[in-house]
Amino acid sequence: MKAVTRTLAPHHAANDDLAIVADGDLPLTSEGIYDAVGGHAHRPRIVFKVLKLYIPFIVLVPNPGSPNGFEHVRMFRHYRVHPAPDRRFRVRASSDYYREWVIATGRRPSRHDRLSPEVFERVLFAVQVHTVRLTSRQVELPVGARYSVISRVIERKAGGGAQL
């Protein structure tokens, strides 16, 4: 039987197989009020130990260099939700989701309404964008790690309505 010998490469070469890539791109834009079009909501998930429903928005950021004068930047609006029976979720009447659902539909929900996130889809809103500067542990983020999120929906500008 032949003896097999291995030659190990220098220690730094062993990390050549370790490739780490960014999971996604977190946008960063100036804080302010922008027009944005709502998208299809994602099933709630745990974010910073809290159950959150998140809705994507395409934010129209003015950019004179773009062909139509705007950049389309994808940002999310997160809403806290609570588990309920039968794979449903519950929100309080004082919650951001409830209040912004009212903005999206233009009406208060009746007692037995299901507050479907579909009311945000394909609707133009005015939204407020802010920069996340702290981690969940209230530690300041380095400048290069900061990103923008939608902090609130201000008004419905076009589309949607009280159809749901």
Z-matrix of the N, CA and C atoms (Angstrom, degrees):
N
C 1 1.441
C 2 1.516 1 109.20
N 3 1.275 2 115.26 1 137.61
C 4 1.450 3 121.50 2 -176.93
C 5 1.529 4 110.70 3 -86.63
N 6 1.278 5 117.77 4 136.80
C 7 1.467 6 121.53 5 178.09
C 8 1.525 7 109.31 6 -79.36
N 9 1.327 8 115.47 7 135.50
C 10 1.463 9 120.90 8 178.93
C 11 1.512 10 108.23 9 -101.85
N 12 1.279 11 115.92 10 126.02
C 13 1.458 12 119.36 11 176.96
C 14 1.517 13 108.62 12 -115.61
N 15 1.285 14 114.84 13 141.87
C 16 1.463 15 120.69 14 178.18
C 17 1.507 16 109.52 15 -115.64
N 18 1.279 17 113.81 16 139.61
C 19 1.449 18 118.72 17 174.14
C 20 1.517 19 106.82 18 -106.91
N 21 1.296 20 115.99 19 121.13
C 22 1.464 21 119.89 20 178.91
C 23 1.513 22 109.52 21 -85.31
N 24 1.299 23 114.18 22 136.25
C 25 1.465 24 120.19 23 176.64
C 26 1.517 25 108.44 24 -72.95
N 27 1.300 26 117.31 25 162.40
C 28 1.470 27 119.23 26 176.08
C 29 1.525 28 110.80 27 -52.97
N 30 1.315 29 116.99 28 155.18
C 31 1.471 30 123.25 29 -174.63
C 32 1.527 31 113.15 30 -53.30
N 33 1.312 32 118.33 31 -41.31
C 34 1.463 33 120.34 32 -177.36
C 35 1.525 34 112.16 33 -65.73
N 36 1.301 35 118.90 34 -26.07
C 37 1.464 36 121.42 35 -179.54
C 38 1.521 37 111.28 36 -72.32
N 39 1.324 38 118.03 37 -25.62
C 40 1.459 39 120.80 38 179.93
C 41 1.520 40 111.80 39 -62.49
N 42 1.315 41 118.80 40 -24.68
C 43 1.459 42 122.45 41 -179.19
C 44 1.523 43 113.39 42 -84.34
N 45 1.336 44 116.91 43 -1.08
C 46 1.465 45 118.95 44 178.64
C 47 1.524 46 111.71 45 -60.67
N 48 1.335 47 117.40 46 -28.56
C 49 1.456 48 121.29 47 179.66
C 50 1.528 49 112.54 48 -80.72
N 51 1.305 50 116.70 49 -11.47
C 52 1.458 51 121.49 50 -177.71
C 53 1.530 52 108.78 51 -91.69
N 54 1.320 53 115.55 52 94.36
C 55 1.460 54 120.66 53 179.77
C 56 1.523 55 108.68 54 -107.07
N 57 1.293 56 116.48 55 123.31
C 58 1.461 57 121.46 56 179.77
C 59 1.521 58 107.74 57 -116.20
N 60 1.325 59 115.05 58 127.36
C 61 1.465 60 120.18 59 179.74
C 62 1.521 61 109.00 60 -123.81
N 63 1.310 62 116.14 61 154.36
C 64 1.463 63 120.78 62 179.31
C 65 1.526 64 109.41 63 -69.72
N 66 1.324 65 115.94 64 139.11
C 67 1.457 66 123.09 65 -178.08
C 68 1.523 67 111.43 66 -70.68
N 69 1.286 68 117.99 67 -35.52
C 70 1.449 69 121.68 68 -178.35
C 71 1.509 70 109.40 69 -165.73
N 72 1.287 71 115.18 70 172.81
C 73 1.452 72 119.83 71 -178.90
C 74 1.521 73 108.71 72 -107.44
N 75 1.312 74 116.91 73 122.61
C 76 1.457 75 121.14 74 176.81
C 77 1.521 76 107.85 75 -94.54
N 78 1.323 77 116.61 76 120.28
C 79 1.464 78 119.41 77 -175.38
C 80 1.525 79 112.04 78 -71.99
N 81 1.314 80 115.33 79 153.66
C 82 1.463 81 121.44 80 174.74
C 83 1.522 82 107.26 81 -135.06
N 84 1.320 83 115.60 82 121.22
C 85 1.457 84 121.53 83 177.24
C 86 1.519 85 108.26 84 -140.39
N 87 1.292 86 117.41 85 170.91
C 88 1.466 87 121.45 86 -179.41
C 89 1.528 88 110.57 87 -65.30
N 90 1.320 89 115.75 88 144.46
C 91 1.456 90 120.01 89 175.46
C 92 1.519 91 109.18 90 -66.24
N 93 1.325 92 116.39 91 146.90
C 94 1.452 93 119.94 92 178.18
C 95 1.508 94 111.91 93 156.90
N 96 1.317 95 115.21 94 -167.83
C 97 1.463 96 122.42 95 -179.37
C 98 1.523 97 107.93 96 -106.29
N 99 1.330 98 115.04 97 129.84
C 100 1.460 99 122.42 98 -176.93
C 101 1.520 100 110.04 99 -132.57
N 102 1.330 101 116.06 100 160.13
C 103 1.456 102 121.37 101 167.85
C 104 1.517 103 107.25 102 -82.11
N 105 1.345 104 116.76 103 144.35
C 106 1.461 105 120.96 104 -179.90
C 107 1.521 106 109.47 105 -152.11
N 108 1.311 107 115.77 106 147.10
C 109 1.462 108 122.30 107 178.51
C 110 1.526 109 108.34 108 -108.62
N 111 1.342 110 115.92 109 127.25
C 112 1.462 111 121.46 110 -178.28
C 113 1.508 112 112.18 111 -73.18
N 114 1.343 113 115.14 112 153.04
C 115 1.461 114 121.77 113 179.75
C 116 1.516 115 111.38 114 -121.47
N 117 1.313 116 115.13 115 -167.98
C 118 1.465 117 122.93 116 -177.40
C 119 1.528 118 110.34 117 -78.85
N 120 1.324 119 117.01 118 124.44
C 121 1.467 120 122.19 119 -177.84
C 122 1.527 121 111.12 120 -66.36
N 123 1.335 122 115.05 121 147.14
C 124 1.456 123 122.17 122 175.86
C 125 1.521 124 109.16 123 -96.94
N 126 1.308 125 116.71 124 149.62
C 127 1.464 126 121.15 125 178.49
C 128 1.530 127 109.09 126 -56.42
N 129 1.327 128 117.78 127 138.89
C 130 1.475 129 120.07 128 -178.58
C 131 1.522 130 112.45 129 -55.17
N 132 1.337 131 115.47 130 147.14
C 133 1.453 132 122.51 131 178.16
C 134 1.525 133 108.44 132 -144.27
N 135 1.308 134 115.45 133 167.85
C 136 1.462 135 121.28 134 -179.64
C 137 1.532 136 108.76 135 -80.82
N 138 1.332 137 116.04 136 125.76
C 139 1.457 138 122.89 137 175.86
C 140 1.526 139 106.16 138 -130.56
N 141 1.313 140 117.49 139 119.96
C 142 1.468 141 122.07 140 -177.80
C 143 1.531 142 111.74 141 51.63
N 144 1.331 143 115.78 142 45.36
C 145 1.471 144 124.05 143 176.45
C 146 1.525 145 113.65 144 67.90
N 147 1.337 146 117.86 145 17.98
C 148 1.465 147 122.06 146 179.70
C 149 1.526 148 108.07 147 -130.61
N 150 1.330 149 117.41 148 139.32
C 151 1.460 150 121.52 149 178.46
C 152 1.522 151 109.45 150 -74.48
N 153 1.350 152 116.13 151 123.41
C 154 1.468 153 120.95 152 -176.12
C 155 1.521 154 110.88 153 -128.84
N 156 1.323 155 114.88 154 138.71
C 157 1.458 156 122.81 155 167.50
C 158 1.517 157 104.88 156 -93.70
N 159 1.316 158 117.69 157 135.26
C 160 1.454 159 117.61 158 178.56
C 161 1.516 160 110.29 159 -128.69
N 162 1.334 161 113.45 160 136.59
C 163 1.453 162 122.07 161 -177.18
C 164 1.525 163 108.06 162 -119.12
N 165 1.330 164 117.08 163 126.37
C 166 1.462 165 119.42 164 177.66
C 167 1.526 166 110.56 165 -80.27
N 168 1.295 167 115.92 166 145.71
C 169 1.461 168 122.90 167 174.85
C 170 1.523 169 107.94 168 -130.01
N 171 1.316 170 116.41 169 145.00
C 172 1.456 171 121.33 170 169.89
C 173 1.526 172 105.26 171 -97.07
N 174 1.324 173 115.80 172 109.89
C 175 1.461 174 122.13 173 -177.80
C 176 1.529 175 107.98 174 -90.72
N 177 1.325 176 115.57 175 131.04
C 178 1.461 177 121.49 176 -179.48
C 179 1.525 178 108.71 177 -91.92
N 180 1.331 179 115.62 178 100.05
C 181 1.460 180 122.25 179 -177.27
C 182 1.527 181 108.30 180 -97.19
N 183 1.344 182 117.70 181 119.67
C 184 1.469 183 119.62 182 -179.70
C 185 1.527 184 111.95 183 -55.93
N 186 1.334 185 115.29 184 131.90
C 187 1.457 186 121.80 185 177.98
C 188 1.528 187 107.47 186 -150.95
N 189 1.329 188 117.63 187 101.49
C 190 1.458 189 120.55 188 -178.32
C 191 1.530 190 113.65 189 -58.06
N 192 1.339 191 117.71 190 -21.86
C 193 1.451 192 121.08 191 -179.87
C 194 1.519 193 113.95 192 -79.54
N 195 1.331 194 118.05 193 -13.74
C 196 1.456 195 121.43 194 179.37
C 197 1.526 196 110.09 195 -80.25
N 198 1.334 197 117.10 196 152.15
C 199 1.467 198 120.62 197 -178.31
C 200 1.537 199 114.06 198 -55.66
N 201 1.340 200 117.46 199 -39.71
C 202 1.470 201 119.56 200 -179.87
C 203 1.527 202 112.90 201 -102.20
N 204 1.343 203 116.94 202 6.78
C 205 1.463 204 120.90 203 177.81
C 206 1.523 205 114.29 204 86.82
N 207 1.349 206 117.28 205 1.00
C 208 1.469 207 121.58 206 -179.48
C 209 1.519 208 110.06 207 -136.53
N 210 1.321 209 114.96 208 147.58
C 211 1.462 210 121.79 209 168.16
C 212 1.511 211 106.64 210 -99.22
N 213 1.306 212 117.50 211 141.44
C 214 1.465 213 121.90 212 175.64
C 215 1.526 214 107.69 213 -96.98
N 216 1.330 215 116.82 214 109.15
C 217 1.463 216 122.11 215 -175.71
C 218 1.529 217 108.41 216 -113.81
N 219 1.328 218 115.99 217 126.14
C 220 1.467 219 120.51 218 -179.30
C 221 1.527 220 109.58 219 -85.99
N 222 1.336 221 114.74 220 122.93
C 223 1.465 222 121.87 221 176.49
C 224 1.520 223 108.08 222 -134.15
N 225 1.318 224 115.39 223 162.09
C 226 1.456 225 120.59 224 -178.06
C 227 1.518 226 111.86 225 -116.31
N 228 1.336 227 114.51 226 150.23
C 229 1.460 228 122.44 227 169.97
C 230 1.512 229 105.20 228 -113.78
N 231 1.336 230 116.93 229 122.68
C 232 1.460 231 122.34 230 -179.43
C 233 1.524 232 110.09 231 -101.60
N 234 1.329 233 115.56 232 137.50
C 235 1.461 234 121.77 233 178.63
C 236 1.520 235 109.02 234 -126.88
N 237 1.312 236 116.49 235 133.78
C 238 1.457 237 120.57 236 176.15
C 239 1.524 238 108.93 237 -75.40
N 240 1.331 239 115.99 238 132.68
C 241 1.465 240 121.92 239 176.79
C 242 1.523 241 108.38 240 -131.34
N 243 1.321 242 116.27 241 164.19
C 244 1.459 243 122.12 242 -179.50
C 245 1.517 244 108.97 243 -123.51
N 246 1.337 245 118.27 244 140.93
C 247 1.465 246 119.58 245 178.91
C 248 1.523 247 110.95 246 -64.73
N 249 1.328 248 115.41 247 144.67
C 250 1.458 249 122.92 248 176.28
C 251 1.529 250 106.90 249 -133.17
N 252 1.324 251 118.62 250 169.05
C 253 1.474 252 120.07 251 -179.69
C 254 1.530 253 112.60 252 -60.97
N 255 1.322 254 115.48 253 159.79
C 256 1.471 255 123.15 254 174.47
C 257 1.521 256 113.35 255 61.19
N 258 1.330 257 117.72 256 40.95
C 259 1.473 258 123.19 257 177.24
C 260 1.526 259 113.42 258 59.73
N 261 1.307 260 117.07 259 23.22
C 262 1.461 261 120.85 260 177.26
C 263 1.525 262 109.18 261 -98.82
N 264 1.332 263 114.27 262 175.88
C 265 1.460 264 120.67 263 179.63
C 266 1.520 265 108.05 264 -134.06
N 267 1.306 266 115.41 265 155.38
C 268 1.454 267 121.57 266 -176.24
C 269 1.520 268 109.82 267 -126.08
N 270 1.347 269 115.92 268 146.61
C 271 1.465 270 121.53 269 172.93
C 272 1.516 271 108.28 270 -131.23
N 273 1.293 272 115.66 271 152.78
C 274 1.462 273 120.51 272 177.53
C 275 1.527 274 109.82 273 -83.58
N 276 1.313 275 116.14 274 157.10
C 277 1.470 276 120.97 275 178.78
C 278 1.528 277 111.57 276 -67.17
N 279 1.314 278 117.67 277 -17.35
C 280 1.470 279 121.24 278 178.24
C 281 1.536 280 112.01 279 -95.75
N 282 1.333 281 116.90 280 5.65
C 283 1.472 282 120.15 281 -176.10
C 284 1.525 283 111.94 282 -80.50
N 285 1.323 284 115.37 283 159.23
C 286 1.460 285 120.87 284 175.78
C 287 1.528 286 110.57 285 -60.84
N 288 1.341 287 116.81 286 -40.83
C 289 1.462 288 119.42 287 -178.58
C 290 1.523 289 110.64 288 -60.30
N 291 1.316 290 117.27 289 -48.04
C 292 1.462 291 121.65 290 179.79
C 293 1.529 292 110.52 291 -57.75
N 294 1.322 293 116.32 292 -49.42
C 295 1.473 294 120.54 293 -177.87
C 296 1.524 295 111.81 294 -63.22
N 297 1.320 296 116.68 295 -41.01
C 298 1.463 297 119.10 296 -178.63
C 299 1.526 298 111.81 297 -77.78
N 300 1.334 299 118.60 298 -24.89
C 301 1.461 300 122.13 299 170.86
C 302 1.529 301 108.96 300 -63.25
N 303 1.335 302 116.93 301 -41.49
C 304 1.471 303 121.61 302 177.05
C 305 1.529 304 110.14 303 -61.48
N 306 1.322 305 117.68 304 -41.25
C 307 1.472 306 121.04 305 176.74
C 308 1.527 307 110.09 306 -62.34
N 309 1.324 308 116.81 307 -43.64
C 310 1.468 309 120.98 308 -177.75
C 311 1.521 310 112.73 309 -65.82
N 312 1.319 311 117.52 310 -36.65
C 313 1.467 312 120.61 311 -176.69
C 314 1.520 313 113.12 312 -94.56
N 315 1.325 314 116.91 313 -21.66
C 316 1.464 315 119.81 314 -177.37
C 317 1.514 316 113.43 315 77.67
N 318 1.331 317 117.27 316 18.29
C 319 1.472 318 120.70 317 -179.86
C 320 1.522 319 110.61 318 -155.39
N 321 1.320 320 115.22 319 162.63
C 322 1.460 321 121.09 320 173.09
C 323 1.527 322 108.40 321 -81.76
N 324 1.323 323 117.16 322 145.07
C 325 1.469 324 117.65 323 176.79
C 326 1.520 325 111.22 324 -75.27
N 327 1.325 326 115.80 325 148.47
C 328 1.464 327 118.46 326 172.69
C 329 1.525 328 107.37 327 -77.21
N 330 1.286 329 117.07 328 171.03
C 331 1.454 330 121.42 329 -173.56
C 332 1.525 331 112.86 330 -58.07
N 333 1.314 332 118.72 331 -34.77
C 334 1.460 333 121.24 332 -174.99
C 335 1.526 334 113.31 333 -105.13
N 336 1.320 335 117.36 334 11.55
C 337 1.466 336 119.95 335 177.50
C 338 1.521 337 110.89 336 -64.81
N 339 1.313 338 114.98 337 144.12
C 340 1.465 339 120.74 338 167.87
C 341 1.515 340 105.50 339 -93.49
N 342 1.297 341 116.47 340 126.66
C 343 1.461 342 121.21 341 -174.86
C 344 1.530 343 110.11 342 -88.31
N 345 1.316 344 115.38 343 71.72
C 346 1.457 345 122.00 344 -175.05
C 347 1.531 346 111.68 345 -64.63
N 348 1.344 347 116.72 346 135.71
C 349 1.462 348 119.36 347 175.84
C 350 1.526 349 112.99 348 -72.61
N 351 1.331 350 117.37 349 -5.76
C 352 1.468 351 120.39 350 177.85
C 353 1.524 352 112.34 351 -61.57
N 354 1.335 353 117.46 352 -19.71
C 355 1.469 354 119.79 353 -179.39
C 356 1.524 355 112.58 354 -65.95
N 357 1.342 356 117.64 355 -14.70
C 358 1.465 357 121.39 356 179.50
C 359 1.531 358 112.21 357 -89.43
N 360 1.336 359 116.69 358 -17.74
C 361 1.463 360 121.01 359 -174.25
C 362 1.527 361 112.00 360 -68.55
N 363 1.339 362 115.22 361 134.42
C 364 1.471 363 123.56 362 174.88
C 365 1.536 364 112.65 363 56.25
N 366 1.325 365 116.98 364 31.87
C 367 1.460 366 122.47 365 178.80
C 368 1.529 367 107.93 366 -117.29
N 369 1.326 368 116.01 367 137.48
C 370 1.464 369 121.40 368 178.49
C 371 1.526 370 108.97 369 -89.13
N 372 1.322 371 115.91 370 126.20
C 373 1.464 372 122.98 371 -179.72
C 374 1.526 373 109.85 372 -124.98
N 375 1.321 374 115.39 373 159.76
C 376 1.464 375 121.52 374 163.16
C 377 1.527 376 104.27 375 -94.82
N 378 1.334 377 116.84 376 127.49
C 379 1.461 378 121.32 377 -178.63
C 380 1.520 379 110.08 378 -126.94
N 381 1.316 380 115.14 379 154.65
C 382 1.464 381 120.52 380 175.60
C 383 1.522 382 108.15 381 -101.85
N 384 1.326 383 115.96 382 129.75
C 385 1.458 384 122.47 383 -179.62
C 386 1.520 385 108.14 384 -110.24
N 387 1.322 386 115.80 385 135.12
C 388 1.467 387 119.50 386 174.24
C 389 1.521 388 110.14 387 -131.95
N 390 1.314 389 116.09 388 163.93
C 391 1.454 390 122.91 389 -178.29
C 392 1.518 391 109.60 390 -97.49
N 393 1.326 392 116.10 391 129.48
C 394 1.464 393 121.44 392 175.61
C 395 1.522 394 107.11 393 -80.18
N 396 1.327 395 115.48 394 118.63
C 397 1.466 396 122.13 395 -176.57
C 398 1.526 397 113.38 396 -113.48
N 399 1.353 398 116.69 397 -11.24
C 400 1.461 399 121.42 398 -177.21
C 401 1.517 400 110.42 399 -125.97
N 402 1.330 401 116.24 400 150.04
C 403 1.459 402 120.78 401 173.94
C 404 1.524 403 108.62 402 -77.98
N 405 1.333 404 116.14 403 177.56
C 406 1.467 405 120.14 404 177.53
C 407 1.527 406 111.37 405 -64.26
N 408 1.331 407 116.94 406 -19.13
C 409 1.470 408 121.60 407 178.70
C 410 1.526 409 111.94 408 -95.89
N 411 1.329 410 115.87 409 13.08
C 412 1.463 411 123.10 410 178.16
C 413 1.524 412 112.84 411 64.37
N 414 1.325 413 116.18 412 32.31
C 415 1.458 414 122.60 413 175.06
C 416 1.520 415 107.02 414 -100.74
N 417 1.319 416 116.33 415 136.35
C 418 1.466 417 120.21 416 -177.53
C 419 1.526 418 111.26 417 -65.43
N 420 1.335 419 115.00 418 133.02
C 421 1.461 420 120.89 419 176.60
C 422 1.522 421 110.06 420 -78.65
N 423 1.334 422 117.69 421 144.82
C 424 1.465 423 118.25 422 172.84
C 425 1.531 424 108.80 423 -64.16
N 426 1.304 425 117.10 424 152.97
C 427 1.464 426 122.08 425 -175.62
C 428 1.535 427 111.27 426 -52.46
N 429 1.323 428 118.43 427 -41.95
C 430 1.456 429 121.73 428 -178.17
C 431 1.515 430 114.59 429 -70.41
N 432 1.330 431 118.59 430 -12.90
C 433 1.460 432 122.20 431 -179.22
C 434 1.527 433 112.56 432 -103.10
N 435 1.308 434 118.30 433 0.04
C 436 1.467 435 121.05 434 179.84
C 437 1.523 436 109.90 435 -74.57
N 438 1.338 437 115.03 436 154.21
C 439 1.457 438 120.07 437 -178.67
C 440 1.527 439 110.10 438 -151.42
N 441 1.324 440 115.12 439 166.10
C 442 1.465 441 121.36 440 -177.05
C 443 1.521 442 110.95 441 -103.75
N 444 1.333 443 114.91 442 145.57
C 445 1.464 444 122.08 443 173.94
C 446 1.519 445 108.74 444 -138.76
N 447 1.316 446 115.02 445 163.80
C 448 1.462 447 120.11 446 174.44
C 449 1.519 448 107.04 447 -85.45
N 450 1.322 449 116.63 448 122.45
C 451 1.463 450 120.15 449 -178.52
C 452 1.527 451 112.31 450 -93.95
N 453 1.337 452 117.40 451 -22.21
C 454 1.467 453 118.63 452 175.09
C 455 1.521 454 110.39 453 -168.00
N 456 1.321 455 113.75 454 153.55
C 457 1.463 456 121.75 455 172.68
C 458 1.517 457 105.74 456 -94.63
N 459 1.317 458 116.71 457 125.89
C 460 1.464 459 121.28 458 -173.87
C 461 1.522 460 111.93 459 -93.11
N 462 1.361 461 116.43 460 -49.38
C 463 1.467 462 119.64 461 -179.15
C 464 1.514 463 111.13 462 -156.84
N 465 1.333 464 114.87 463 154.38
C 466 1.467 465 120.87 464 172.14
C 467 1.507 466 107.46 465 -86.35
N 468 1.326 467 117.33 466 129.43
C 469 1.463 468 121.20 467 -176.76
C 470 1.534 469 111.73 468 -105.09
N 471 1.323 470 116.72 469 -34.75
C 472 1.477 471 119.86 470 -178.88
C 473 1.508 472 109.59 471 -160.19
N 474 1.317 473 116.30 472 147.97
C 475 1.455 474 122.53 473 179.31
C 476 1.511 475 111.21 474 83.70
N 477 1.310 476 115.25 475 -176.85
C 478 1.465 477 120.31 476 178.33
C 479 1.508 478 112.23 477 66.10
N 480 1.308 479 116.11 478 -152.87
C 481 1.449 480 121.84 479 -179.04
C 482 1.504 481 110.44 480 132.22
N 483 1.290 482 115.56 481 -165.40
C 484 1.470 483 121.36 482 -175.84
C 485 1.512 484 111.93 483 -95.81
N 486 1.346 485 118.17 484 33.91
C 487 1.446 486 120.66 485 -177.49
C 488 1.517 487 112.99 486 -74.25
N 489 1.324 488 118.69 487 -22.76
C 490 1.473 489 120.07 488 -177.84
C 491 1.492 490 111.18 489 -99.31
